[in-house]
Amino acid sequence: MKLITVKRQTKDEKRHTPKMGELLTKVTYIKKHFLSIPYKTLHKYRETYYGEIKDCEACNLAR
């Protein structure tokens, strides 16, 4: 059994961009797990409407 693993998880989230407004997109999180408990997010990115991959720092969460 490995103590530290890296897992990838995709889920739908509402995001807000200045140009498009609110949109629903798939966001992929890459997380480190210690004994199956997530403790650190290494990277998160999203896929745009046109199929491009972008970093999530360019958009804010809609509240």
Summary of the structure (lengths in Angstrom):
residues: 63
radius of gyration: 13.8
end to end distance: 40.2
largest distance: 46.6
contacts: 131
relative contact order: 0.28
helix: 5%
strand: 70%
